[in-house]
Amino acid sequence: MKLTKREVLEAMATVPLAASCVSTAGPGSADTIVVGAGVFGAWTAEMLRRTGRKVELVDAWGPAHARASSGGESRLTRAGYGTSRRYSEMAAESLEEWKRLSRDQDLALFHDAGVLVFFDQENEYATGSYETMRALNLRTERIEPGALRARWPQIDWSGVKFALLEPDFGALMARRSVATLVEQFIRNGGTYRKAAILPPKGGKKLEALETAAGETLQAGEFVFACGPWLAKLFPDVIGARLFVTRQEIFFFRPPAGDLRFGMPAMPGWIDFFADQVMYGFPDLENRGFKVANDVHGPIVDPDTSDRLVDPASLAQVRAYMGRRFPGLMDAPLSETRVCQYENSSSGDLLIDRHPQWSNTLLVGMGSGHGFKLGPGVGKAAARLLESPSAAPEPIFTLATKAETQDRAVH
Ligand SMILES: Cc1cc2nc3c(=O)[nH]c(=O)nc-3n(C[C@H](O)[C@H](O)[C@H](O)COP(=O)(O)OP(=O)(O)OC[C@H]3O[C@@H](n4cnc5c(N)ncnc54)[C@H](O)[C@@H]3O)c2cc1C
């Protein structure tokens, strides 16, 4: 039965069943319950649905809601990851899924703006990115300062030694992409429930979940993709291995009628200088020219952290803009957002079995770069559930996640 868009949206707004009842996923019981409808949970649910399973996706607030890490306007997608070939491959493989999802939409989910990465020195990250992308047949171009000045005169290239352009990558419309994916998942037979899951309790394996409303949800297998809330559900297992940091985002309005800061004149960009990393987007869909500092902010709680930007951060961003994008020096702010990264110690993702419950997966730690990888994460998670004897990939294991931060992945 094909659901109408309205029926799908109504399903996404479902309220919990009456307290104290055992519920099943729609007409039959769910094989698998995925908790968390951010980018990781939504793609994991979709990849599991494609294997023929009955999958129920559960979220306390809804797909890519405003306080979720996936709830922002836009996210960069790129394949340059230094020498980390696995992430480059995952980004490329994921991009194909994003493009497929975007293809049939009235409003694009993926904008092929390209991504330009600025470097102030030769380093292993730049060389590794270039060589890995070429080895994977992903288009990349090294551009020297003269050519940078000629192609993008709206940028002040002082201090930039060279840049790498990834012309086939660009920007994902984050919140809309996750909402669209969940809509398609439901349309294709997956089920969705709005419910808050309590920290799970199990013996040899996990048998069921309890919700805050008093329901019991049963399934054979479980996935927890709870983003910055993962440590709240698993204080003993995850606990201090998750670092949730406050991140601030600024949108600036370009001068009236000025085409220099939108597509196609402006790509997505990342600026590595000294020990700083700033990044941003062209004026996508007329929301404004987005700029953010990628350096980790203070540790916060995703439930209680305020969502007001610090005036000192705005001053810092404005000073940077004045240097790098002089045409936007006095541009008025059009919008701000405060979000959180959910970091692992190194920046590597978590896609692993629960140490005690072999029927339960823990998925998360996107660490400020995970959004683009959503389809690949879903595929890797589905593989672990589909093949009980399959070993998790070493970089994604819980065992490699430490309790002190030493960021290695950008
Ligand atoms: C400002 C910012 C910029 C970023 N930029 C980029 C970028 O340019 N490129 C890139 O690739 N990545 C980027 N990232 C990283 C990426 O967006 C995140 O890593 C990714 O969105 C995390 O997704 P998630 O599904 O793990 O978490 P979330 O999106 O937070 O989803 C977790 C979900 O779990 C639900 N949940 C939690 N607890 C419970 C419970 N008890 N019961 C039921 N539901 C529960 C929540 O409601 C939430 O919806 C950025 C992140 C931020 C914050």
The ligand as an SDF file (V2000), in Angstrom:
LIG
                    3D

 53 58  0  0  0  0  0  0  0  0999 V2000
   27.3590   22.6480   13.9280 C   0  0  0  0  0  0  0  0  0  0  0  0
   27.6810   21.3490   13.3040 C   0  0  0  0  0  0  0  0  0  0  0  0
   28.3000   21.3090   12.0550 C   0  0  0  0  0  0  0  0  0  0  0  0
   28.6000   20.0980   11.4640 C   0  0  0  0  0  0  0  0  0  0  0  0
   29.1510   20.1000   10.2280 N   0  0  0  0  0  0  0  0  0  0  0  0
   29.3040   18.9410    9.5670 C   0  0  0  0  0  0  0  0  0  0  0  0
   29.7030   18.9570    8.2130 C   0  0  0  0  0  0  0  0  0  0  0  0
   29.9040   20.0180    7.6020 O   0  0  0  0  0  0  0  0  0  0  0  0
   29.8140   17.7620    7.5700 N   0  0  0  0  0  0  0  0  0  0  0  0
   29.5800   16.5840    8.1850 C   0  0  0  0  0  0  0  0  0  0  0  0
   29.6900   15.5470    7.5430 O   0  0  0  0  0  0  0  0  0  0  0  0
   29.1790   16.5390    9.4960 N   0  0  0  0  0  0  0  0  0  0  0  0
   29.0350   17.6840   10.1840 C   0  0  0  0  0  0  0  0  0  0  0  0
   28.6070   17.6830   11.4870 N   0  0  0  0  0  0  0  0  0  0  0  0
   28.4600   16.4040   12.2070 C   0  0  0  0  0  0  0  0  0  0  0  0
   27.1260   15.7360   12.0170 C   0  0  0  0  0  0  0  0  0  0  0  0
   26.0950   16.6630   11.7710 O   0  0  0  0  0  0  0  0  0  0  0  0
   26.7740   14.8840   13.2510 C   0  0  0  0  0  0  0  0  0  0  0  0
   27.8790   14.0810   13.6090 O   0  0  0  0  0  0  0  0  0  0  0  0
   25.5850   13.9760   12.9500 C   0  0  0  0  0  0  0  0  0  0  0  0
   24.4850   14.7550   12.5500 O   0  0  0  0  0  0  0  0  0  0  0  0
   25.2230   13.1620   14.1970 C   0  0  0  0  0  0  0  0  0  0  0  0
   24.0670   12.4190   13.9000 O   0  0  0  0  0  0  0  0  0  0  0  0
   23.4520   11.3950   14.9500 P   0  0  0  0  0  0  0  0  0  0  0  0
   22.3770   10.6810   14.2140 O   0  0  0  0  0  0  0  0  0  0  0  0
   24.5300   10.5920   15.5690 O   0  0  0  0  0  0  0  0  0  0  0  0
   22.8900   12.3120   16.1250 O   0  0  0  0  0  0  0  0  0  0  0  0
   21.5700   13.2330   16.2280 P   0  0  0  0  0  0  0  0  0  0  0  0
   21.2990   13.9180   14.9620 O   0  0  0  0  0  0  0  0  0  0  0  0
   21.7150   14.0750   17.4350 O   0  0  0  0  0  0  0  0  0  0  0  0
   20.4180   12.2000   16.4450 O   0  0  0  0  0  0  0  0  0  0  0  0
   20.2740   11.4870   17.6550 C   0  0  0  0  0  0  0  0  0  0  0  0
   18.7930   11.2800   17.8720 C   0  0  0  0  0  0  0  0  0  0  0  0
   18.6030   10.4050   18.9840 O   0  0  0  0  0  0  0  0  0  0  0  0
   17.4220   10.8020   19.6390 C   0  0  0  0  0  0  0  0  0  0  0  0
   17.4290   10.3030   21.0110 N   0  0  0  0  0  0  0  0  0  0  0  0
   18.3800   10.5410   21.9420 C   0  0  0  0  0  0  0  0  0  0  0  0
   18.0630    9.9400   23.0840 N   0  0  0  0  0  0  0  0  0  0  0  0
   16.8800    9.3020   22.8860 C   0  0  0  0  0  0  0  0  0  0  0  0
   16.0360    8.5140   23.7090 C   0  0  0  0  0  0  0  0  0  0  0  0
   16.3350    8.2400   25.0020 N   0  0  0  0  0  0  0  0  0  0  0  0
   14.8900    8.0220   23.1840 N   0  0  0  0  0  0  0  0  0  0  0  0
   14.5670    8.2810   21.8890 C   0  0  0  0  0  0  0  0  0  0  0  0
   15.3240    9.0450   21.0730 N   0  0  0  0  0  0  0  0  0  0  0  0
   16.4750    9.5360   21.5650 C   0  0  0  0  0  0  0  0  0  0  0  0
   17.4680   12.3250   19.5940 C   0  0  0  0  0  0  0  0  0  0  0  0
   16.1940   12.8920   19.7740 O   0  0  0  0  0  0  0  0  0  0  0  0
   18.0580   12.5790   18.2190 C   0  0  0  0  0  0  0  0  0  0  0  0
   17.0520   12.8290   17.2540 O   0  0  0  0  0  0  0  0  0  0  0  0
   28.3000   18.8790   12.1180 C   0  0  0  0  0  0  0  0  0  0  0  0
   27.6750   18.9170   13.3680 C   0  0  0  0  0  0  0  0  0  0  0  0
   27.3530   20.1210   13.9390 C   0  0  0  0  0  0  0  0  0  0  0  0
   26.6600   20.1330   15.2700 C   0  0  0  0  0  0  0  0  0  0  0  0
  1  2  1  0
  2  3  1  0
  2 52  2  0
  3  4  2  0
  4  5  1  0
  4 50  1  0
  5  6  2  0
  6  7  1  0
  6 13  1  0
  7  8  2  0
  7  9  1  0
  9 10  1  0
 10 11  2  0
 10 12  1  0
 12 13  2  0
 13 14  1  0
 14 15  1  0
 14 50  1  0
 15 16  1  0
 16 17  1  0
 16 18  1  0
 18 19  1  0
 18 20  1  0
 20 21  1  0
 20 22  1  0
 22 23  1  0
 23 24  1  0
 24 25  2  0
 24 26  1  0
 24 27  1  0
 27 28  1  0
 28 29  2  0
 28 30  1  0
 28 31  1  0
 31 32  1  0
 32 33  1  0
 33 34  1  0
 33 48  1  0
 34 35  1  0
 35 36  1  0
 35 46  1  0
 36 37  1  0
 36 45  1  0
 37 38  2  0
 38 39  1  0
 39 40  1  0
 39 45  2  0
 40 41  1  0
 40 42  2  0
 42 43  1  0
 43 44  2  0
 44 45  1  0
 46 47  1  0
 46 48  1  0
 48 49  1  0
 50 51  2  0
 51 52  1  0
 52 53  1  0
M  END
$$$$
